[in-house]
Amino acid sequence: MSEAPLALTAPLAAVMAVIAVVALVTGLKGKQGTLDADGRLGIRSAASLRSTKAFELANRVAAPIVLAAAGLAGLIALAMLIATNRLGTVSIVIVAVIGFVGVVALLVAAGSLGDRAAATVPKPASKPGSGGGCETCACGDGGCSGLAKAGITRSAPPTSS
């Protein structure tokens, strides 16, 4: 069996190492609750982006699995570099592919669990828009619905003369 060339093993290991570092940073920040919802890292689903609380919960729930994916990616990168002289080209490629699939599966599972956790957070109440909404309305205790029942419609805030 011929050895795998370092020109093949090094880039494959580097890709796994980059994935490991990104997953490690994401997992640690998610666990601490310091991920920024406006950034690029973290669980980014419709449920998790509804509120800051939902985003933090999603990433806190996903953090242990994301950290496991980081560890797996790091071990695979290290194993490929160590095994370069012991394994053939086909074996290194198989290790890289199986490792990559395993890491992606863990990250998908983390995202799924985080999304489900975020879905349990109640939707925040929406604020009416300005320019005719309840903030500028003088409808009184009955609100706009009370006026509608009386046959009165308001399309603009009242103006003072």
C-alpha positions in Angstrom: 0.0 0.0 0.0 1.4 3.4 -0.9 1.3 6.3 1.5 -1.1 9.2 1.1 0.6 12.2 -0.3 0.9 15.1 2.2 -0.4 17.4 -0.7 -3.7 15.6 -0.3 -3.8 15.0 3.4 -2.8 18.5 4.5 -5.7 20.3 2.7 -8.2 17.8 3.9 -6.9 18.1 7.5 -6.9 21.9 7.2 -10.6 21.9 6.1 -11.5 19.8 9.1 -9.4 22.0 11.4 -11.2 25.1 10.2 -14.6 23.4 10.7 -13.4 22.4 14.2 -12.4 26.0 15.1 -15.6 27.6 13.8 -17.7 25.0 15.6 -15.7 25.4 18.8 -16.2 29.2 18.8 -19.9 28.8 18.0 -20.4 26.2 20.7 -18.6 28.2 23.4 -20.4 31.4 22.5 -23.7 29.6 22.3 -23.2 28.0 25.7 -22.3 31.4 27.2 -25.2 33.2 25.5 -22.9 35.7 23.8 -23.7 34.9 20.1 -24.9 37.9 18.2 -28.2 37.3 16.3 -27.0 39.8 13.7 -23.8 37.8 13.1 -23.1 34.8 11.0 -22.8 32.1 13.6 -25.5 30.2 15.5 -28.8 28.6 14.8 -30.5 30.8 12.2 -34.1 29.5 11.8 -37.4 31.4 11.7 -38.1 30.3 15.2 -34.7 31.3 16.6 -34.7 34.7 15.0 -38.1 35.8 16.4 -36.5 37.2 19.5 -33.3 37.5 21.4 -34.5 35.1 24.0 -35.4 32.5 21.3 -31.9 32.9 19.7 -30.1 32.5 23.0 -32.2 29.4 23.9 -31.7 27.8 20.6 -27.9 28.2 20.7 -27.6 27.2 24.4 -29.5 24.0 23.7 -27.4 23.2 20.6 -24.1 24.1 22.2 -23.1 20.7 23.6 -23.7 19.0 20.2 -21.9 21.8 18.3 -18.9 21.3 20.7 -19.0 17.5 20.1 -18.9 18.3 16.3 -15.9 20.6 17.0 -14.1 17.8 18.9 -14.8 15.2 16.2 -13.6 17.5 13.4 -10.4 18.3 15.4 -9.8 14.6 16.1 -10.3 13.7 12.4 -7.9 16.5 11.3 -5.3 15.2 13.7 -5.8 11.6 12.8 -5.4 12.3 9.1 -2.1 14.1 9.7 -0.8 11.3 12.0 -1.9 8.6 9.6 -0.5 10.1 6.4 2.5 7.7 6.5 0.4 4.7 7.5 -2.7 4.9 5.3 -3.1 5.0 1.6 -4.7 7.7 -0.4 -8.1 5.9 -0.6 -8.1 5.3 3.1 -7.4 9.0 3.9 -10.2 10.1 1.5 -12.6 7.6 3.2 -11.7 8.9 6.6 -12.2 12.5 5.5 -15.5 11.8 3.8 -16.9 9.8 6.7 -15.6 12.3 9.2 -17.2 15.2 7.3 -20.5 13.4 7.0 -20.4 12.7 10.8 -19.6 16.4 11.6 -22.3 17.7 9.4 -24.8 15.2 10.9 -24.0 16.5 14.4 -24.4 20.1 13.3 -27.7 19.4 11.6 -28.9 17.6 14.8 -27.8 20.6 16.9 -29.7 22.9 14.6 -32.8 20.8 14.7 -32.8 20.6 18.5 -32.1 24.4 18.8 -34.9 25.2 16.4 -37.3 23.0 18.4 -36.2 24.7 21.6 -36.7 28.2 20.1 -40.2 27.3 18.9 -41.2 26.9 22.5 -40.5 30.6 23.2 -43.7 32.6 22.9 -43.8 35.0 20.0 -43.2 38.6 21.1 -46.1 41.0 20.8 -45.9 43.1 17.7 -45.8 46.8 18.0 -48.2 48.8 15.9 -46.6 51.0 13.3 -46.4 54.7 13.6 -48.4 57.1 11.5 -51.9 56.0 12.3 -51.3 53.2 14.7 -52.3 53.0 18.4 -49.3 55.1 19.5 -50.8 58.2 17.8 -54.4 57.3 18.0 -57.0 59.2 20.2 -59.6 56.4 20.0 -60.0 56.1 23.7 -60.6 53.0 25.9 -62.6 51.2 23.2 -59.6 51.4 20.8 -59.9 51.3 17.1 -62.3 48.3 17.3 -64.7 50.4 19.4 -64.7 53.1 16.7 -65.2 50.5 14.0 -68.3 49.1 15.8 -69.7 52.6 15.9 -69.1 53.0 12.1 -66.2 55.4 12.4 -62.9 54.7 10.6 -59.5 56.3 11.3 -56.9 56.4 8.6 -54.6 59.0 10.0 -53.8 60.4 13.4 -55.8 63.3 14.6 -54.4 66.8 13.9 -54.7 69.7 16.2 -56.0 73.0 14.7 
